[in-house]
């Protein structure tokens, strides 16, 4: 689904984001990949963040919720958000937060999507000197750590888009 689709990226009413098959690995063996949390993103190509769009105020939000965080309406449709955006703010995390089992350092920042929504997310680029305001970013799915069963836990992150990508110069 693309934001340009006639339905505005709205997911089927029968699709339950928390149970969306695209966010879960079909197998649960040691080599299976599982999302850090069901319903946050689809892992199919291209990956998409799974959010909501309010039918009353037309605002988008992430993560998806049944109630609009802006106007409290319960008229919220699940949507697949844009996979591209522009970098708005960034930093590097050089010391692991308590309970974190992934690699450090890693980038952390705010990416503004075409829907006007700013998403706080992990960045694949850990060197702040290689990032700049307005830089084109693209959503990717990356490994985070291995869980107790040996499965790879994946999460979403934004990576600098290739040069010439829409929304910035990609440098």
C-alpha angles and dihedrals in degrees: 000000000000129000086241091062116115090247092053093244092300112161121230113279087238092057113099107199093208089056098034107144090218090066095052131065112237093223125051099201125128090270095050121110118226129187119249085239129003115244099028099096143354115241096205118108115302096026118223135196111240111228141147137256120207116230091205104048099014092231121147121221139184133241099033117256132176091234124055109246090211104049104007093239117151090211094104124146122199112245138182105234126218117286093215132062145145127268111248104171135357147176140167125254107216101168122054114247115234111287094012113135101180130098124282141243101049135155122253125188154133119270121192114217124209088253087069092251120133113214123199105218149152115271124213091219111076097181108088089199090067093056131073140181113277093019113155111249132189128204116246136172114235136181113259106180142312117272127222090276092053094253119143109247111212132199137181123260138166120244127193107268119238117270112280094029116142116266100036145357096277095226 
